[in-house]
Amino acid sequence: MYRLTWYQAEEHDNYKLWAYFREDFQDWTKEIFAFSNTDDIRNFRDHFRAYGIYILRDGRRIAENLIIVVNIDEYHEWTEVEANEELKFNKVFYSH
């Protein structure tokens, strides 16, 4: 939760937030994420999506989708369709 609070306070977004997230959690596994409180994990996902990190919403556990982001080598550029879908879940979308 400390890292999420820091990301929020610093107002990091898009590529920079993605890069920091990958650095901060590079040694984590989906099991470590899954051990965390569900509400905390959901807050991570929702914050990251609102600020430009594309995390799948595909029915898998949030922990599984977070670890995909940690391990992916390229930042995902949102499509217009993806951004519009995000606005159905969040009232705001701060990505460029």
Secondary structure as a PSIPRED ss2 file (coil, helix, strand):
# PSIPRED VFORMAT (PSIPRED V4.0)

   1 M C   1.000  0.000  0.000
   2 Y H   0.000  1.000  0.000
   3 R H   0.000  1.000  0.000
   4 L H   0.000  1.000  0.000
   5 T H   0.000  1.000  0.000
   6 W H   0.000  1.000  0.000
   7 Y H   0.000  1.000  0.000
   8 Q H   0.000  1.000  0.000
   9 A H   0.000  1.000  0.000
  10 E H   0.000  1.000  0.000
  11 E C   1.000  0.000  0.000
  12 H C   1.000  0.000  0.000
  13 D C   1.000  0.000  0.000
  14 N H   0.000  1.000  0.000
  15 Y H   0.000  1.000  0.000
  16 K H   0.000  1.000  0.000
  17 L H   0.000  1.000  0.000
  18 W H   0.000  1.000  0.000
  19 A H   0.000  1.000  0.000
  20 Y H   0.000  1.000  0.000
  21 F H   0.000  1.000  0.000
  22 R H   0.000  1.000  0.000
  23 E H   0.000  1.000  0.000
  24 D H   0.000  1.000  0.000
  25 F C   1.000  0.000  0.000
  26 Q C   1.000  0.000  0.000
  27 D C   1.000  0.000  0.000
  28 W C   1.000  0.000  0.000
  29 T C   1.000  0.000  0.000
  30 K H   0.000  1.000  0.000
  31 E H   0.000  1.000  0.000
  32 I H   0.000  1.000  0.000
  33 F H   0.000  1.000  0.000
  34 A H   0.000  1.000  0.000
  35 F H   0.000  1.000  0.000
  36 S C   1.000  0.000  0.000
  37 N C   1.000  0.000  0.000
  38 T H   0.000  1.000  0.000
  39 D H   0.000  1.000  0.000
  40 D H   0.000  1.000  0.000
  41 I H   0.000  1.000  0.000
  42 R H   0.000  1.000  0.000
  43 N H   0.000  1.000  0.000
  44 F H   0.000  1.000  0.000
  45 R H   0.000  1.000  0.000
  46 D H   0.000  1.000  0.000
  47 H H   0.000  1.000  0.000
  48 F H   0.000  1.000  0.000
  49 R H   0.000  1.000  0.000
  50 A H   0.000  1.000  0.000
  51 Y C   1.000  0.000  0.000
  52 G C   1.000  0.000  0.000
  53 I C   1.000  0.000  0.000
  54 Y C   1.000  0.000  0.000
  55 I C   1.000  0.000  0.000
  56 L C   1.000  0.000  0.000
  57 R C   1.000  0.000  0.000
  58 D C   1.000  0.000  0.000
  59 G C   1.000  0.000  0.000
  60 R C   1.000  0.000  0.000
  61 R C   1.000  0.000  0.000
  62 I H   0.000  1.000  0.000
  63 A H   0.000  1.000  0.000
  64 E H   0.000  1.000  0.000
  65 N H   0.000  1.000  0.000
  66 L H   0.000  1.000  0.000
  67 I H   0.000  1.000  0.000
  68 I H   0.000  1.000  0.000
  69 V H   0.000  1.000  0.000
  70 V H   0.000  1.000  0.000
  71 N H   0.000  1.000  0.000
  72 I C   1.000  0.000  0.000
  73 D C   1.000  0.000  0.000
  74 E C   1.000  0.000  0.000
  75 Y C   1.000  0.000  0.000
  76 H C   1.000  0.000  0.000
  77 E C   1.000  0.000  0.000
  78 W C   1.000  0.000  0.000
  79 T C   1.000  0.000  0.000
  80 E H   0.000  1.000  0.000
  81 V H   0.000  1.000  0.000
  82 E H   0.000  1.000  0.000
  83 A H   0.000  1.000  0.000
  84 N H   0.000  1.000  0.000
  85 E H   0.000  1.000  0.000
  86 E H   0.000  1.000  0.000
  87 L H   0.000  1.000  0.000
  88 K H   0.000  1.000  0.000
  89 F H   0.000  1.000  0.000
  90 N C   1.000  0.000  0.000
  91 K C   1.000  0.000  0.000
  92 V C   1.000  0.000  0.000
  93 F C   1.000  0.000  0.000
  94 Y C   1.000  0.000  0.000
  95 S C   1.000  0.000  0.000
  96 H C   1.000  0.000  0.000
